[in-house]
Amino acid sequence: MPRINRSEFIETRRSQRLDLTAAKNDPAFRAKLEAAGFKLEDLDKLDLAEHDGLLEGPRELRALYDLLKGLEGGGPAEVLTVKPRGWTAPATTRVDHAFDAFESGFQPSPRAPAPAAPIDGAARARFPLTGSVGAGGQNRSADVRLVQQRLKEVGFDLAVDGQWGRKTETALKTYGAMLRGGDYTKEEPGLIAPNDLVDRALSSEAPPRWEKMPASGPGFVNHDTDGFSHGSAETRLAVEEFSAAYARDYLAANPGRALISLNDVSERHGGDNRDHDTHENGLDLDLRLPRKDGTSGSDVRRTDYDREAAWAMLSSIAANPRVERVLFSDAALRERAKTEGQPWAFKLFDGGEVHKNHFHVDIKPPK
């Protein structure tokens, strides 16, 4: 059986989409999902980007890949064993059944992105890249220096010496993952070429930035103590916005209750880290749970857990348009959001045992 990694899986389906609403109403699709051990509500975990009933685009395809990989169990984490296209043998494993179901539903997407227009003269003058830089790139010294300088300007700690090396590669991979929303920097090409996504970002008037998270602000405090306090400017803006909303809508009427407690984002240079499976691209954010005494650092199973303050936090966080998803293991609050018909309830997912003591918040990639 062929083995396919996450990047290959996404690339071969980049111009396709699956209508999740139609799939749920298809008896054959439902039967295959049942054979794979799926529930229909599991499909909602894939509708991340726009909650439009469609599965398409890198973020949602990545979620599908990870969901399929979870069925397989064992084996290398980076690859999935799949049936070859055109394979007619009956499905036997859970992965086979699920893969059959989804593959039969994919159709060409009418919204497939058109090729990007060439970068205009003003943008090219700001960032006069003449060739590719990175792994397997041309790596002309002047271009390497240009990329290093621009990455330094957007927030990475780099020497500008014109030499392609590991620190420059780490920064370039982290920046690419931040732009694409890629969870794992090792899957990034670590290459910038004229007119690609990273080139277009770095040549723009206001390129997306990599920043240190603030120590505090209205409605929140940063409690990170182990070097996980850097990330996308989008993450910083989201924190400031949903914390201000929490302060306005809840703390003003409930003084003395806990502030939103920012914990881990990403390390100084992003990338693979010692504490988390993700938290590599500056778009993953952990928030500690509130206690009834007005401090933070609880667990949904503890008696000091302040569920009402947690609900107020969750309401402000999930309502923020920069927030894509919240993993959180308080079933009562997830059910409350559905029962009340909250328009952001679709963003809430059960995070399992590991998320019983914090919110994990995914921020959308910068535009």
Helices and strands as residue ranges (DSSP letters): E 3-5, H 6-12, E 16-19, H 20-24, H 27-36, G 40-46, E 54-55, H 58-72, E 79-81, H 94-105, E 106-108, H 121-126, E 133-134, H 141-153, H 166-180, G 185-187, E 191-192, H 197-202, E 210-212, E 216-217, E 220-222, E 230-232, H 233-246, I 247-251, E 260-262, E 284-288, H 307-319, E 323-327, H 331-339, G 345-347, E 348-349, G 353-355, E 358-363
